[in-house]
Amino acid sequence: MPTPATPADLELIDDLLVEWAATDNTKAQARYILARFAAWLAERSSHLAAATQTDCIEFLRQRRGEVKAATVVKYWSVLKAFYKVAESDVADPLGGRRSPMARIPKPAAPRYARTKAARADEFDRLVASFDRRTTIGLRNATMCSLMWRSGLRVGELPQLDLADVDLDRRRVLVADTKNDEPRRPPIWPVRSRLSVVPRSSARRDRQIISSAALLRLGASERI
């Protein structure tokens, strides 16, 4: 059975997280990473306040064989932030020592291919491929049109209610976001210079969204 983190380390984690983790999601993620590091240290008869630079380097090195490169960068960021706060905390949990992460460089981040946006003619062909005489076809055309106009993320779209789409003000209420902060992105008009939009009728897009609203797609009125 793996050695668990000590109660003292878990208490230290919770005390210091209050000072730099802004959201519940950030706290949960940071606590998980720090608890893993604390358990790793406990297996070596050590603890967070006594961790050395060598400990941190070895812990991150071992993670490279378990998780993706981007996740290793996240581990590094959490340890860096945690020990920066610990170094300046009035309780002085490090006993006057410098942060063990002070001289550890950030791991190389993975490089992703740049996302290529669809052209206007490609979008028109996509919408035209749906049979809008059917409920499913109209729904799919509505979803694609709304994402195209507002820049919604794929995971945000299924969470919308019909009441979240304000056609008069051309805004969408996105209550459930990746950072837990609601936002209201605009539904851009056809020839906005701020977005790449198809050369198609704004009236047609309004008909697509309005028709979907009238159909009340789904028992819970989800778009």
NORKA-V655927 format. One record per backbone hydrogen bond with DSSP energy under -1.0 kcal/mol. NH is the residue of the N-H (numbers start at 1). CO is the residue of the C=O. If there is no record, write none. Layout:
NH;CO  NH;CO
This chain:
10;6  11;7  12;8  13;9  14;10  15;11  16;12  17;13  18;14  19;16  21;17  27;23  28;24  29;25  30;26  31;27  32;28  33;29  34;30  35;31  36;32  37;33  38;34  39;35  40;36  41;37  42;38  43;39  44;41  45;42  46;41  50;47  51;48  56;52  57;53  58;54  59;55  60;56  61;57  62;58  63;59  64;60  66;63  67;63  72;68  73;69  74;70  75;71  76;72  77;73  78;74  79;75  80;76  81;77  82;78  83;79  84;80  85;81  86;82  87;83  88;84  89;85  92;89  95;92  97;94  102;99  104;101  123;119  124;120  125;121  126;122  127;123  128;124  130;127  132;130  134;131  138;134  139;135  140;136  141;137  142;138  143;139  144;140  145;141  146;142  147;143  148;144  149;145  150;146  151;147  157;153  159;156  160;157  162;221  164;161  165;162  166;171  171;166  172;185  173;164  174;183  180;177  183;174  187;170  188;149  192;189  200;198  205;201  206;202  207;203  208;204  209;205  210;206  211;207  212;208  213;209  214;210  215;211  221;218
